[in-house]
């Protein structure tokens, strides 16, 4: 079956530090990969996505590259801000089978200190 | 355009009661999915509806049910509530749930507390 493994949190960084949140996946078919972000008290918002190997998704200074050879989709940001404090979820939607639901990782809590 | 709207945002129930949660998708979106979020289990898929038909169901007991109306609005129902049903229930909509490259748009969720 499909699964997503995310780096354990929580992660605490100082403002302007470099961020990496690791994400690896297992899928039957050729999945699309997503990073969602959840701010306190809110639902999930799509941060970025990549739909095929070697695609790079980017948004708001965050980037992630779809690496098929290592089955990874690590999230990076060069300089984090206090406003980036949130929970980040890596997720996939598989192309195979009839199901199209998102399979999520466990989430990584990020706290950025001023 | 308006996002996904979920009601109510917060509710408290006691064990044994039943609850109905509502979701209005983004206009034009025909697929509605429901997810349960808990600290212990994370985000888990409940079910997906498209054109009033349930197309996919997660691994939850029969106490969890849902439906979709002709205007794509959806409801989910949980009967005989248990303490473990306390969670944030998230609704997500998309144009067509079959497009695995497509984004799901989430509402802010309904937070259910079972006492």
Boltz contact constraints between the chains, C-beta under 6 A:
constraints:
  - contact:
      token1: [A, 32]
      token2: [B, 100]
      max_distance: 6.0
  - contact:
      token1: [A, 32]
      token2: [B, 101]
      max_distance: 6.0
  - contact:
      token1: [A, 42]
      token2: [B, 108]
      max_distance: 6.0
  - contact:
      token1: [A, 43]
      token2: [B, 90]
      max_distance: 6.0
  - contact:
      token1: [A, 43]
      token2: [B, 106]
      max_distance: 6.0
  - contact:
      token1: [A, 43]
      token2: [B, 107]
      max_distance: 6.0
  - contact:
      token1: [A, 43]
      token2: [B, 108]
      max_distance: 6.0
  - contact:
      token1: [A, 43]
      token2: [B, 109]
      max_distance: 6.0
  - contact:
      token1: [A, 44]
      token2: [B, 106]
      max_distance: 6.0
  - contact:
      token1: [A, 46]
      token2: [B, 103]
      max_distance: 6.0
  - contact:
      token1: [A, 51]
      token2: [B, 101]
      max_distance: 6.0
  - contact:
      token1: [A, 93]
      token2: [B, 100]
      max_distance: 6.0
  - contact:
      token1: [A, 95]
      token2: [B, 100]
      max_distance: 6.0
  - contact:
      token1: [A, 99]
      token2: [B, 56]
      max_distance: 6.0
  - contact:
      token1: [A, 100]
      token2: [B, 97]
      max_distance: 6.0
  - contact:
      token1: [A, 100]
      token2: [B, 98]
      max_distance: 6.0
  - contact:
      token1: [A, 100]
      token2: [B, 100]
      max_distance: 6.0
  - contact:
      token1: [A, 101]
      token2: [B, 45]
      max_distance: 6.0
  - contact:
      token1: [A, 104]
      token2: [B, 43]
      max_distance: 6.0
  - contact:
      token1: [A, 106]
      token2: [B, 42]
      max_distance: 6.0
